Amino acid sequence: MLLSNEMRKPENDTIKFFAWTSLAVVAGGGLIASAWPSIITSAHAQSATLVAMGDKSTGANASLNYRLADALDHTNQVAAQHYANDLMARGDAIRAAKVIKRSGGLSTNAVSAEIYTRAELEIGSSTDITTALAHLKPLATTDDQIVTVALASAVVGERSDTITALERHVSSPEALQRVRQAASGNVALADALSISGLVQSSQRVLNSLPTSAPRDLRLAKLEANSDQKTIWLLAANHFESYLLVMPADSSVRLQYASVLDRLKEPSAAGTQRSLAVKIEAGQP
């Protein structure tokens, strides 16, 4: 079957990548030192071309272009930003932070500083979050950047009035809500982190709190979205803890049943669904 030009792009880009990296290996071993600057210049030019190609494509095609662009030029900040965002989406915050840090510009590029701060929030070191926050604070101008400042400030324990002072710098209702959540205690902060895609950070905040129905339900829902059986087991335990306090919550029983299905416990799942039906019907 013939492939379209669009479908061929990742293969073509891969060929280009290996061509350039092979050239670099040969140059490092055999070319005279005076040729090296021109090779670096060519690699950086190819990196810029791949970024432009990424901007005109979508999905996996764009991701591959940006990744190759970063490989050819670690100082290409736009390529690093896109590649780091892809890594964050795949749950690899550690590599995302490394990619952004090596690209430079943390003190001058707000986009890089925000991605780096989000990555450090997911990694979870208070010291590193504080350092990232120091880079982002003076650069933040967009709603998303200011929300990230608010979230990071709350996670490292800054005063709530320092966080609420950020309200006047955001324009959208959604951003305003997240800033207010960040300043409103740990449960609300965990919600804002989760909504912002910072699931590990949200779980870390919730796990620091004593057991309660709101805390257990939030943890259960976050854990239920995992693709790991060990995390589903945690979700099941948290659903059980919540339902001991709130036994009439039929919607949560159905969510619990879904987790039990994945854990290969059909009988227990059926029990939860039956209880949910009875609750909805008003039966004891």
N, C-alpha and C positions, 0 to 999 in steps of 0.2 A: 504494500500500500504506500502511495506517495505521501510524503509529509509536507505540510505547508511551510512557508518560510518562517512563520512565527514559531512553529514547533521545532524547527531546526536551529533556532537561535541559541538555546542553551548549549547544544553540541558545538556550534561554531565558536561560541565564547570560550568553551572549555579548551578547544584546540588552540585558540589564541593564548589562553592562559599558560598552557603547557609549552607553547612555543616560546613565550617570553621568559618563563622560568628556566627552561632548558638553555636559552641563550645566556641567562645570568650565570648558570652553572658553568657553562663552557668558558664564559668570559672570566669568571673567577679563577678558573684553573689554567687558562691558556692565553688570554689576550693581555696585551701590555697594559700597564696601569693607566696610561694616558687615555685609553679608550673607555675606561669605566664611567666617567662623568656623562658621556654621551649616551651610554646604555641606560643610566639612571634617568636621564632626561626623557629618553624614549619610553621607558616604562611608566613614568609619571604621565606622559602624554596619552599613552594607551589607557591608563587608569581614568583620566578625565573623559576619554571617549566612552568607556564602559559606563561611567556615571550618566552621561547623556543618553546612552542606550537604555539604561535602567529607567530613566525618567520617562521614556517613551513606551515602555512595556509594563506589564502587570504580572502579579502573582509570582510563581516560581522563576519565571524568566527574568523579572526585575531583580528578584533576590539574588540570583546567580550573578547577574551583571555587577551588582554592588559588592558582592563578596569578592569577586575577582578583582574589582577595582581596588578594594582595600588590600588585597594580597600584593598587588603591584606597587602600591604606594600607601604605606602605613600612615603618612601624614595627610592624606586626602580626607579631610574632615567630613565632607558630605557622604563619601562612601562609608566611612566609619559609622556615621550616624545611622544610615540605613541598615548596615550590617548588624550593628548593635541592637537596633529595634527588632530585627528578625530573631536575634539570639534571645532577647527578652521574651518575645512571643513564644519561643520554644522552651522557656523556663531556665535558660542558661545565663543568669545574671552575672556570674563570676567572669565568664568570657566577655560578656557585653561591657563590663566595667574596664577590663583590660584593653579591649579594642578602642574604647573612647579615650582612655588615659594615654595610650601610646600615640594617638593621632594629634595630641596637643590641643591647645585652645580652650582648656577648661576655664581659664581666667578671662577669656575674651569672647567665647562663643556660647550664647545662652542655650542653644539647642543641645550642644554637647554637654553642657553643665547639667541640664535637666535630665537627659538620659542617664548620665553618670549618677546623679542623685537617686533616681528611681532604681537603678541597679544596686546601689549601696543599701537602699531601703530593703530590697529583697534579700540581700546577703545578710544584713542584720547586725553589723558592727556599729555600735553607737559612735565610736571614735571616727570611723570612716564616713558615717552619715554626716557628722558634724563638719568634717573637712569638706565634703561635697557641698553641703549647704552653704558654707562660706564662699565657695565659688559661685553658686547659683544666685544667692540673694541680691548682689549688686547688679546682676544681669537680667533678672526676670522682668518681663514686660507683658507677656501673653497670659491669658487666663490659666491655661494649663501649667505654665511655669510657676505662676503665683500659687496655684493650688498645691503644686509639688513642694514649694517652700513651706506652706502651711502644714502639710502632712509630715514633712521631715522635721519641722520645728516641734510639732507635737510629739513625735516619736522620741526625740532626744530630750524631751522634758522642758521645753521653753514655756514661759508663762502664757496663760491663756489670753491675757490682754495684748501680748505681743502678736499673737496669731490673729485675734479679731481685728487688729489694726490693719490687716491685709485686706479686709472686706472692701474698703474704698477703692482698691486697685483692680478689682475684677468687674466685669461688665455683664456676664451672663448669669441667670438665676441658678443654673447648675453649679457653676463655679462658686457662687456665693454660698450655696448650701454646703458644699464640701469644705469650704473654709470654716464655716460655723460648726460643722461636725467635728473638724479637727480640734476645735477649741472646747468641745462639749463633753469631754470624758472619753475613756478608753473604748467603750462599746460603740459610741458614735464614730470615734476615730477609726475603729476596725471596719465599720461600714463604709466610710469614705475611702479607705485604702482598698477595700475590695472592689468598690465601684470604679476606682481608678486603675484597676488591673494589677494591683500589688497584693496578690493573694498570700504569698509567703509572709509578708510583713503584717497583713491583717491577722493571719493565724497566730503569728508570734505575739501580737498584742492580746488576742483573746486567750491564748494559753497562759498568759501572765496573770489572768484574773481568776478569782475563786469561782467554783461551780455555781451556775445559776441558769434558769431556763433561757433567758435571752442569749447568754454566752454559749450554752450548749447547742442551741438551735443554729446559731451562726456558724459555729465550728462544723456541725454536722453537714450543713449545706455546702460549705467550702470543700470539705473532705469528700463529699459525694461526687464532686466534679472531677476527682482524681482518676487516673487510669491505673492505679496500683491497688492490688487486693489488700495490702496491709493498711492502706489509708481508708479503704471502704470499711474495714473492721473498726477503725476509730470512729468513722461516721455512724456506724450502727450503734456503737456504745453511746455516742452523744445523742442520737435520736431517742434511744431508750431512756436516757437521763431526762431529756426534755419531756417525754410523754408520761413519765412518772408524775410530773408536776402539772402537765397540761394534757390529760388523757382524752379530752374531747376534741382535740385538734385533728379533724379528719384529713385535712390536706397534708399535714406532716406525716400521718400514718401512711398515706399513699407514697410519699417520698421515701419513707423508711422501707416500704415494700419493694420499691425499685432497687434500693441498695441490696436488700436481701436476695432479690433475683440474681444480681451480679455475683453474690456470694454463694450461689447454688443452694439456697435454702428455700425451696418452693413452698413447703408447708408453712413456715413462719411468714413468708410473704403473703400467702393466701389468708392467713389469720388476720394480718394487718388490713388487708383489703376488705375482708368481711366486717371487721370492726368499723372501718371507715364508712361502709354502706349503712350499717346500723345507726351510726352517729348521725349521718345525713338524713336518715329516715326518722330520727327522733326516738329510736328504740333504745331500751336500756341495755 
